[in-house]
Amino acid sequence: MSSPSSLRLRLTVWLASSFGVLLVLTGSWLGSRTSSVLETSFDDSLNVLAGTVSGWTEEEDGNVELDDLAIALPEFTRESEPDYFQFFLADGTTLLRSPRLDFDLPRDIGRDGAPFDLDHDGRRLRGVRLDYRPASKRDAIEGRPDPIESASTTANASQTSAPMLTLIVARHRGALDALLARFRWVVALTVLAGLTLSTIMTSWIVTKKLRPVRDLGRAVAKLDAERLEDRIDVPGVPAEIHPLVVQFNAMLDRLEASFARERRFAANIAHELKTPICELRSLANIAMKWPDDTEAVTGFFQDVTDVSARMDRVVTDLRLVARCQAGIEPVERQRVALAAIVASACRANDRDATPRGVDLRLSYERSGHATSQRAFDVHTDAGKLELIVRNLVGNAVHHADQDSVVDVILDAHEAQTHRGVIVFEVRNRASSLDPTDVERLIEPFWRKDEARSSSTHAGLGLTLVMELVTLLGARLELHLEDGDTPTFVARLELDAAATAPESATQPRAITQPSKHGAIS
């Protein structure tokens, strides 16, 4: 089995990676945006410079005059990274160049007014080209359009005599590139620092927030069979994990109850087997003391047979319970006459009911198309159903209050289809029971009053009934009805076998206090 991966590590990696991607995208966008702004600003200043230089040219009588101030400007005369300009006539002849320009700027490059990049001897330059006709000197004197404005337009009708000039202005972009490089480094270092910090913070936050999960795991690890009374109480559990804590505690409740039942079962079975074993030992001792008394020895062997038969019933019932719980007990389904089984069980328990003054009453209720004994037929395992019915009736007779009534009721409920529900119900007065006892009634060997134990009731009846009901897929409900005297009710529901419809009649009830016969 592979070792489980760490949730904390996975969350840290995913969150830090997501934040890192966000930082990288933000840094890339910021770097790109800043580079664009800086380059646009650089190009705008270059265009302004080109416009200024073009304004120093004037046309007079077909000739071009250039103001000497242009050559003396510090931008063009400084030693370190000066700016350059070069004027070209239409035929490509150089009209004038800046003092520090020791090479020819390319004339046929770029578009009019559009910046371009230029490399020369390892020097990176950025330039702009301007094609224009210089304004006439006469227009400047008379207050005609500004030379800078006219530099970006073609000649009008009044300027047709001015020659066409091409101006190339270039500037070193080393400072711009250095600034952009520094900015990119700052962005990269900021992203790296942010990613490192986010990873540390994410790890710390995830560790802190997952501490309740770790505490929950430690609390669960401390649990064992000897400490099932402990409950998990982890402070600060988030709402998403709280259902786990609730379910763990509910599971502990069930485990504690199950272990308690197992301990009681072990104690009860030891107590249950101790009595017959003691009886066998006593009988053996007495038989050995008077071995020549043939009549007494014969009686001892009969007692031994009775005791061993009682032990055999207990062991047989326990094996059947175990097979039902394991799901290996076979079920042979067939059409079963439930009414006949109930009547037989009532007759069999009559001899136990009479000495205690218990009146065993069997009644049938029918509705709709149910008018005959076949209305109470079910499709199930006959032998297991008989065990269920005999145990429920026998349990009611044995544990009912003296001089009381035990009601055994068969009720056929007609559904919209011809397959209905058969209800088998047993009711007996049980003044000694209280509501908290109902859940323990199905525990093996449990008795409310140990003095009520007998050789015919080992305390496995309802345990076996519940397992058989589960095996057959039926439904059994045990509850205690309040009243002047509590009444214990065992209600068994089974699906009726399909029957052909008969003539409809009104619901009726037939009561047979002691005969327990079949329906006529």
N, C-alpha and C positions, 0 to 999 in steps of 0.2 A: 504494500500500500504506500503510495507516494505521500511525502510529508505535505501538510497543508500550507498554502501560501499565506503570507501575512496580510491581513486586511489593512492594517496600518500602513505597511509598505505600499500596497496597491493604491490606497487613497492618496498617500503622499506623492507617489510618482504621477498619478493621473492629474491631481490638482496642480502640482508644480509644473508639469508639462503643459497643461492648459494655460496656466498663467504665463509660462515662458513663451508659448506661441503668441499669446496676446501681446506680450512685451515686444517680441521681435517684429510682429506686424505693426505695432504702434511706432517702434523705433524706425522701421523702414519707411513708413509713411511720413513720419516727422522729418527724417533725413532727406527724403525725396522732395518734400514740400519746401524745406529750408533751402536746399540746393537750387530749386527752381526760383525761389524768391531772390536769392543772392545773385544768380545769373541774370535774372530779369533786371534787377537794379543795376548790375554791371553793364548790361546792354543798353539800358536807358541812358546811363551816363556817357557811354560811347556814342550814342546817337546825338546827344546834346553837343558833345565835343565836335562831331562831324558837322552839325548844323552851324556851330560857331565858326569853325574854320571856313566853311563854304561862304559865310557871310562876309569874309574879308576880301572876296574877289568882286571886281566890278568890270563892266564892259563899257568901253568908250571907243566909238568909231571902229568897231569890229575887233578891237584889241582887248586883252584881259589884263587888268591891273590888280596887284596883290598888295595888301597892306603889310608893311614891314613888321608890324607888331606880332604877326603870327609866328614869325621865325624866332622872335625873342622870348616867347612864352616859356616859363620854367618847365612846363610839362614836356616840352620838346627838347630842352637843352640840358636837363639834369644828367649826371653821369650814370646813375643807377636806374636801370629799367625805364628809360624815357618812353614817351608816347611818340608814335610816328604818323606822318601823313605824306601823301604823294599825289600830285595832280597829274592827270593824263589828258592830252588832247584826244580828239576823236580818232586820229590816225595812230594812237598808241604812244606818241612822243611824250616824254616826261616834261611837264611844264615847270614843276618845282617839287622839291622834297624837303623834309625836315632835316635840321643840321645833323642829328645823330643817326639818321638812316643810312646805313652802309650797304644796303642791298635793295633790290627792286621788290616792291610789294606787288603781288599778282593783280593785274588789272581785270582779267576776265575770270572772276571768281564770285560766287554768291549772286544774290539778286539785289536789286536796288533797295536799300534800306534794311536788308536782312543781315544780321550778324553771322559771322563764319569764324571757324577756328583755323589757325595757321601755325605750322611748325617750321623753325629755321635754326639750324645749328643747335638743336637741343633746346631752343627757346620756344615756349608755347605762347602764341599771341592770339588775340581775339580782335577781329576787325569788322568794319562795316563799309559798304560801298555806297556811294551816292552819285547818281548821274543827274546833272542839272545844267542849266544855262545861267550864267551870272546875270544879276540885275544890272541894268544900265545906270551909269552915273547920273544921268539926267533925271531918271525916275527917283533916285535916292534923294536928290536935291529938292524935287518938287513934292516930296512926301508920299511917294508911291508905296506899294506893299513892301513890308520888311524883308530884308535879304534872306533871313532865316526861313521865312515862310516860302519865299520864292524858290529856295534851294530844293525843296521837296516837290516842286511842281515843274511841269514842262513849260517851255516858253509859250507866251501868248502872242497875239498878232504884233504887239509893240516890241517883242524881244526876238524877232526872227533873225536879226543881224548878229546876235550874240552867239559865239561858238559853244558847242556842247563839251562840257568838261566831265571827267570822271574823277572823283575824290575817293581815295582809300585811306581810312584812318585806322590805325592798329594800336593796341595797348597790351602790354605784358599781363598775362593772367596768372602769373606765379603766386601773387598774394591771394588771389581768389581761390586757386587750387589748394594752397596751404590752409586757408581758412576752412574750405570744405573738408579737407582731410582731417583737420583738428576737430571739426564738428562731428564727422563720422566716428572718430575715435571716442569722442565724448558720448555719443549715442550708444556705441558698442559697449563701452565700459559701464554706462548706466544700465543697459539691458542686462549685462552680465551680473552687475551688482544686484539689480532687482531680482534676477532669477535666483541668485544665491540666497538673498534675503527671503524671497518668497518660499524657497525650499525649506529653509530653516524654520520660518514661521508656520508653514503648512505642516511640517513634521511635528512641531510643538503643539499646534492646535489640534491636529488629528489625535496625537497621543493623549492630550488632555480630555478630548471629547469621547475617546474610546475607553477611558479608564473605567467607566461603569461596566463595559463589556468584559474587561479583564477581571474586575472584581466579581462579576457574576460567575465567570469561569472558575475563579478560586473558591467561591462559595459552594459551587456545585461539586468541585473536586473534594471538598471536606466531607461531603455526605457519604454515609455508608449505612449498612443495615442496622448498626447500633445507635445511629443518631437520626432516625427518621422523624423524630419529633421536631427537629430543627426546621426552620423555614428561611427562605432566602429573602434578605432585606438589604438591598443595595441602595444607598442614598444617591440622589441625583440621577436616577435612571431616566433617560429620555423617553418620550411617548412612544417611539418606534420599538423600543426594547421592552417597555413595561408589559405588553402582552406575553412576552417570553417568561418574565418573572411570574406573572399570574399563572401561566400554564405549568411552570415548574412546580410552583407551590401546590397547585391542584393535583399534579402527578404525585407529589410527596404525600398529599392527603390520601390518595388512593393506595399508594404503596404502604403507607403506615397502616391503613385499614386492612390491606391484604395480608401484611405480615402478622397483624394482630389476629386475623382469622386463622392463619396457618398455625400460630402458637396455640390458639384455643383448640384447633382441630387436633394437634398433636397431643395436647393434654386430655382432650375429650376421648380420643380413641384409646389412649392408654388407660383411662378410667373405665371405658366401656369394655375393654378386653380383660381388665384386671378381675372383675367380678366372676365371669365364667371360668377363668383360669383358677381362681381360688376355689370355686365350686368343684372343679375337676380334681384339684389337689386334695380337697377334703374327702371327696368320694373315694379316691384312691387310697388314702390313709385308712378310712373306715373299712374298705374292702380287705385291705391287708391285715387289719386287726381281727376280723372275723371271717377268715377265708372258708371255713367249713359251713357257714350259714348260706346254704344254696339259695334260699328264697331272698335273703337280704342282698346277696351278690347279684342276683338277677335284677332286683330293683335298682341297685347301684348302676348296673350297665344301662338300664333304661334311662336313668337320670343323665348318665354320661352322653347317651344318644341325644337327649333333648338339649343339653348344653351345647354339644358340638353342632347340632342343627341350627341353634340360635347364632352361634359364631359363624357358621357357614353362610347364613342369611346376611349377616353384617358384611362379610368379606365379598359375597356375591354382589351386594348393592354397591359397595365401594368400587369394585371392578367395573360395574356398569357406569357409575358416575365418571370414572377415569376415562373409559372408552368414549363416552359422550363428549367429554371435554376435549379429548384428542381428536374427535371427529372421525373415528374409525368404526363406530357402531353402525352396522348396516340398517337401512330402513326399507321395509317391504310394503309399499303402498297398495292398498286395495279398497274396495267399497266396504265400509264397516258400519254395522247397525249400532250406533251409539246408544240408542234407547235400551236395547237389550243388555249392553254392557253396564249401564247405569243401574238398571233394575237388578241385575245380578249382584252388583257391588252392594246395593242397599240390603238385599236378602242376606248376604254374607256377613254384614255388620249388625244385623238385628240382634244376634245373641249377645254382643257386647253392649248394645244400647239399652236393652231391657233391664239388666241388673242395676244400672245407674239411673233409671227413670227417665232416660232420654227418648223422646218421641221422634223417630226418623220419618220424615214426610217427603214423599217424592211427588212432584207436580210437573205437568207438561203444559207449555204454552205454544200455540200455533197461530199463524196469521196467513192471509193471502191464500195461495194455492196449497199450503201445507195442511193436508187433512188426514194423513196416514202416518204409520210408523216410519215409512221410507223418507218422510220429510226430515228426519233427524239423522239420516245417513251422512257419513263423512268419508272423505277419501284420504286415508292415512294408514299407519302401521297398527294393526289390530292389537298385537301383544303389548306394544308400548302404550297405546291409548288405554288399555285395560289396567296397566300398572298405574297410570296417572289417575284414573277415576277411582280405583280401589284405595290408593293412598290418600287422596283428597277426602273421600267419604270416611275412611277409617280414622284419619287425623281429626276430623270434625267430631266424630262420635267419641273418640278417646279424650279429647281436650274440652268438650263442651261442659258447661256447668251442669251439675246434677239437677234432675227434674226440669230439664229445659227441652227445647225443640230444635232439631237440626233440619233445616229446609234444604232439599236437593231439588234444583229447578233445571229443566231443559227447555230452552226457548229457541224456536226457529224463526229467524227474521227473514222475511221475503224481501229480496232486493228487486230492482227493476228488471233484472234478468232472472232466469230460473235458478241461478246459483246464488244462494244467500249465505247467511252466517248463522252458525249454531252456537248458542251460548249455554255452557254448562256451569251452573253456579251452586256453590255450597255455602250455607250460612249457619253459624252457630254462635250462641252466647258465650263470651269469653271475658268474664269479669276480672280475671287475673292479668290480662294483657293491657299494655298501654302502647301508644303510637310508636314509641322508640323501640319496642320489641319486634315490630313488623319486619324491619330490615334484617334482623338476626334470625328470623324463623327459618331461612333457607340455609343457614350455616349447619354443617354436619355435626350431629350429636348435641346441638344446643337445646336446652330445655329451660323453660321459665322456672319450673319447680322440679328439682331433682327427685323429690318424693313421688312424682307422678310417673317415674320410669317403670317400665314393665318388660316382660320377656318377649312381648310381641311388637314393641315399638322401640327401636334402637336410636331414634333421632335422626334418621336419614331420609324420612319420607318426603318432606318438602324439598330437600336438596336434590333428591333423585327426580322428583316431579319437575323442578325447574330446568334441569339438564335435559330431560326428555322433551319438554315443551319446546326448548330451544332447538333441539335436534329435529323435531317434526315441523318446525316453522310455524307453530301456533302462537297464541298470545295468552299469557297468564298474568292476572292482576290480583295482588293481595293487599287488602286494606282493612282498616278498622273503622266501623261506623259508630259515631257518637250516639248516645242515648242514655236512658236510665241505667241500662246495662250495655257495655260495649258489645258490638256484634262483629265477629270476624267473618270476612267475606273473601272467598276464593272464586275468581271469575275466569273461566277458560273460554276462549273464542277460537272456533275452528271454521274453516270454509266448508260449506255443505257440498255434498256430491250433487252433480247435475241430475235433476229429476224432470220427468215429463209433467207439464202443467195439468192440474186436476181442476174440478169445479171450484170456483171461488166461494169462500165462506167468510163469515165474520170471525175475528179473533175470539178464541175461547180457551179456557183453562180447565184441565182435568186434575184433580187432586186425589191421590191414593195414599192415605195416611200410613198404612202398614202392609199393604199387599205387594207393592213394588212389582206389579205385573207389567206386561207390555201393553201398548196402546191397542185398543180394539178398533 
